[in-house]
Amino acid sequence: MFDSIAFLPVAGTDSRRRIRLLALSTCGFCRRGQEFLEKHQVAYEYIHLDTLDPEVKAAAKQEFKDKFGVGLSYPALVVDDTEQTVGYVKRQWEDLLRLPHDDDVIPGETHA
C-alpha cells in the first residue's frame, strides 16, 4: 500500500509491525499521534500529505478509501497494511498497537 510514496522512517525499539502514519504538517492531533508513537518507542514511517503534489495526495486518499472503505482523515494510522484507525484517539491507538492502556499501568511497572 502506498508504494509510490516515500515515507520517512522513525526508529523505535518496538518494530514488531509495520506502522505507517498519514498526517498533515500543521495538524496538532497529528503531532500528538507522533509524540504517542515516540513515547511508546514504536518504530514507524510517516508522511505529511500536505507536502505532496496534489495529484499524489489525491491518489493516496483514494487508495486509502478503496482499501479500507472509509475516507482519509488525519492522522491515520495504518498497521501492517491491513488495519487502520483515523483520528488520534489514544485508547484506539493503544488497542490497535496492542499497547497497555496508560490508566492500566501500575507506576514503576514496565511493559514490553
Contacts in CASP RR format, 6 or more apart in sequence:
PFRMAT RR
TARGET T0000
AUTHOR 0000-0000-0000
METHOD contacts of the structure
MODEL  1
MFDSIAFLPVAGTDSRRRIRLLALSTCGFCRRGQEFLEKHQVAYEYIHLD
TLDPEVKAAAKQEFKDKFGVGLSYPALVVDDTEQTVGYVKRQWEDLLRLP
HDDDVIPGETHA
1 20 0 8 1.000
1 63 0 8 1.000
1 67 0 8 1.000
1 78 0 8 1.000
1 81 0 8 1.000
2 20 0 8 1.000
2 47 0 8 1.000
2 60 0 8 1.000
2 63 0 8 1.000
4 56 0 8 1.000
4 59 0 8 1.000
5 47 0 8 1.000
5 52 0 8 1.000
5 56 0 8 1.000
5 60 0 8 1.000
6 47 0 8 1.000
7 20 0 8 1.000
7 45 0 8 1.000
7 46 0 8 1.000
7 47 0 8 1.000
8 45 0 8 1.000
8 46 0 8 1.000
8 47 0 8 1.000
9 43 0 8 1.000
9 44 0 8 1.000
9 45 0 8 1.000
10 34 0 8 1.000
10 37 0 8 1.000
10 38 0 8 1.000
10 43 0 8 1.000
10 44 0 8 1.000
10 45 0 8 1.000
10 46 0 8 1.000
11 43 0 8 1.000
12 38 0 8 1.000
12 41 0 8 1.000
12 42 0 8 1.000
12 43 0 8 1.000
12 44 0 8 1.000
13 41 0 8 1.000
13 43 0 8 1.000
14 40 0 8 1.000
14 41 0 8 1.000
14 42 0 8 1.000
14 43 0 8 1.000
15 43 0 8 1.000
17 79 0 8 1.000
17 80 0 8 1.000
17 97 0 8 1.000
18 45 0 8 1.000
18 79 0 8 1.000
18 80 0 8 1.000
18 81 0 8 1.000
19 37 0 8 1.000
19 42 0 8 1.000
19 43 0 8 1.000
19 44 0 8 1.000
19 45 0 8 1.000
19 77 0 8 1.000
19 78 0 8 1.000
19 79 0 8 1.000
19 97 0 8 1.000
20 44 0 8 1.000
20 45 0 8 1.000
20 46 0 8 1.000
20 47 0 8 1.000
20 77 0 8 1.000
20 78 0 8 1.000
20 79 0 8 1.000
20 81 0 8 1.000
21 30 0 8 1.000
21 33 0 8 1.000
21 34 0 8 1.000
21 37 0 8 1.000
21 44 0 8 1.000
21 45 0 8 1.000
21 46 0 8 1.000
21 47 0 8 1.000
21 75 0 8 1.000
21 76 0 8 1.000
21 77 0 8 1.000
21 78 0 8 1.000
22 46 0 8 1.000
22 47 0 8 1.000
22 49 0 8 1.000
22 60 0 8 1.000
22 64 0 8 1.000
22 72 0 8 1.000
22 74 0 8 1.000
22 75 0 8 1.000
22 76 0 8 1.000
22 78 0 8 1.000
23 30 0 8 1.000
23 33 0 8 1.000
23 34 0 8 1.000
23 46 0 8 1.000
23 47 0 8 1.000
23 48 0 8 1.000
23 49 0 8 1.000
23 74 0 8 1.000
23 75 0 8 1.000
23 76 0 8 1.000
24 30 0 8 1.000
24 48 0 8 1.000
24 49 0 8 1.000
24 50 0 8 1.000
24 74 0 8 1.000
24 75 0 8 1.000
25 48 0 8 1.000
25 50 0 8 1.000
25 51 0 8 1.000
26 50 0 8 1.000
27 74 0 8 1.000
27 75 0 8 1.000
29 74 0 8 1.000
29 75 0 8 1.000
29 87 0 8 1.000
29 88 0 8 1.000
30 48 0 8 1.000
30 74 0 8 1.000
30 75 0 8 1.000
30 88 0 8 1.000
32 88 0 8 1.000
33 75 0 8 1.000
33 77 0 8 1.000
33 88 0 8 1.000
33 93 0 8 1.000
34 46 0 8 1.000
34 75 0 8 1.000
36 88 0 8 1.000
36 90 0 8 1.000
36 93 0 8 1.000
37 44 0 8 1.000
40 97 0 8 1.000
40 99 0 8 1.000
42 97 0 8 1.000
47 60 0 8 1.000
49 57 0 8 1.000
49 60 0 8 1.000
49 61 0 8 1.000
49 74 0 8 1.000
50 57 0 8 1.000
52 60 0 8 1.000
60 72 0 8 1.000
61 71 0 8 1.000
61 72 0 8 1.000
64 70 0 8 1.000
64 71 0 8 1.000
64 72 0 8 1.000
64 76 0 8 1.000
64 78 0 8 1.000
64 84 0 8 1.000
65 71 0 8 1.000
65 72 0 8 1.000
67 81 0 8 1.000
68 84 0 8 1.000
70 84 0 8 1.000
70 86 0 8 1.000
71 86 0 8 1.000
72 86 0 8 1.000
73 86 0 8 1.000
73 87 0 8 1.000
74 86 0 8 1.000
74 87 0 8 1.000
75 86 0 8 1.000
75 87 0 8 1.000
75 88 0 8 1.000
76 84 0 8 1.000
76 85 0 8 1.000
76 86 0 8 1.000
76 87 0 8 1.000
77 84 0 8 1.000
77 85 0 8 1.000
77 86 0 8 1.000
77 87 0 8 1.000
77 93 0 8 1.000
77 96 0 8 1.000
77 97 0 8 1.000
78 84 0 8 1.000
79 96 0 8 1.000
79 97 0 8 1.000
83 96 0 8 1.000
85 92 0 8 1.000
85 93 0 8 1.000
85 96 0 8 1.000
90 102 0 8 1.000
91 101 0 8 1.000
93 99 0 8 1.000
94 100 0 8 1.000
94 101 0 8 1.000
94 102 0 8 1.000
99 111 0 8 1.000
100 111 0 8 1.000
105 111 0 8 1.000
END
